[in-house]
Amino acid sequence: MSVKGTVFKYGNDVDTDVIIPARHLTSADPMYLAAHCMEDIDPEFVKNVKSGDIMVAGCNFGCGSSREHAPVSIKASGISLVIAESFARIFYRNAINVGLAIMECPEASRAINAGDEVEADFDTGIIKDLTTGETFTAKPFPEFIKKIIDAGGLVPYTSAKKEA
């Protein structure tokens, strides 16, 4: 599976309180959360994001509280993939649980710029910056993680396995 989109770029230590501010945690509705995703760090994000776009960040993306609301809001906003130098461990697992594709690739994180057009292949781990022509290699997802993301998250994946 591969995705292609325009990049929204952020720095290091983007925490879950910035991804979805605590004042919006009164709802678990993905579309409500998407409407407030990144609003404290990038007020224009929700106005400009399109389905399939890609988020790129520095190290320790998703640090802070362990709320699942953060990856839910990113996924519901239309982001198809988050590429970062590194992820906070709880965010990494929560992203997989909700079916948000993520890739760790320090080289891509540093080289890709906001507005670049990027394509990524989950099977090979190849990330191509179509704007600059640069290619990067992230570790591809293990097969079981690909299946969870393809299913839309851990709950749909488990339900499908249970029905089979």
N, C-alpha and C positions, 0 to 999 in steps of 0.2 A: 504494500500500500504506500502511496506517496501523496504528499500535499504540496500546494503551491500558493503563495500569497505575499502580500506586502507586509513589511516589517514595522512593528512598533518596538522601539528600543528603550531599555531602562538600565539603570546602573546596578551597583552592588547592594546587597542587604535590603532588597525590597520585601518588606514584611507583610504578613497577612492583614494587618490593620490598614495598610496602604492599598492593598489589592481590593479589599472590601471593608470600608470603615465600620467600626463597631455599631455606630448609630443605625446601620441598615440591617442589623442582625435580628430584627423583629420578624423577619420573614425568611422562609426557606425556599420560596418560589424562585426558580432559576432566572426567569425573565425579570423579576424585580431586582435580583442581585446583579444581573447583567447591566441594568440601567444605571447602576452606581459603581460598576467596576472601574478601578483606577482613578476615580474622580478627584481624589486629594493630591495625586501626583501628576495627573494628566487630564485636566477637565475636558479636553477635546476628544479623548479616546472614544467614548461611547458615540459621539457624533460621527466619527471617521472610520471606525472599525467595520469591516465587511466580513461576511462569512468566508472562512478559509484563510484569513490573515494569520500572520505568525508573530509571536512575541519573542524578543531576544533580550536577555538580561545578563548581568554579571554573575558574581559568585553569591552563594547563600540565598538564592531566590526562594521566597516563601517562608522565611524565618518568622519567628514569633509564635503566636498561639496556634493551636493545632486544628483550628476550625476548617471543616470541609467546605464551608461557604466560599473560600478563596478560589480553589480550582473550579468549583461549580460556576462561579460568576465569570471566570475567564472563558470556560467552555461555552456557556450560554451566550456570551457576547459575540461568539462566532470564531474565536481564535481556534485554529486547527492544531497548533503545535506551539510549545514553549521550548526554546533553546536557551540554555544557560551554561555558564562556566561550572556551576554547581547548584544543587538544590538542598534546602533544609530537608532532612530525612522524612519528617512527618508530612511535609507538603508533597514530597516525591510519592509517598505511598497513597496519600489522599487523592493525588492527581490520577494515579492508576485506578484507584477505587471508583472514581467518577467517570473514567474513560477519557481523560484529557491526556493527549500525547505529549510527552516530554523527552528531550534529548540533552545529555550533558556533552558539551564540546567546547572546551576553553578557546580553541583557535577561532571557531566560528563566532563565539560570543564576543570576542575582541574585534574581529575584522568586519563583521556585518554591521551596516549602518541603518538608521531609521529611513524608511522609504524604499529600501532595496527590495527587489523581487527575489524571493528565495523559494527553492524547491527542495524537499527532503523525502528520502525513501526510507521507510521504517524497516524494511527487510535487509537492506544493505548498510544502513547508517550513513549513506552519502548525503551530504548537504551541499547544494549548489547555490551560490549567490549569482543569480542570473544577470544582475546589474554589473558586477565586476568581473564575472567569469571565474572567480575563485571556487575551489572545491575543498570540502572538509570532510573528515570521517569521524563520526561518533560511533560509539558502540551500539550495534543494532539491538532492538528489543529481544529478549528471550521469547521463545515461542508462546509460553503461557501468558506473558504480558501482552503480546500482540493480540492474542485471543480475547483477553479482557477488554482491551481498548476497542477492538473491532466490534465487540458486543455492546459497547456503550458504557461499560463499567462493570464492577464486580457483581452488583445485584442482577443485572440482566444476564451476565455470563453464568452465574450460579443457577438462575431460573431456567435457562436453556439447557444446562447440563442435567438438571433435575428432571426436566420433561423428556429428555432423550432416553 
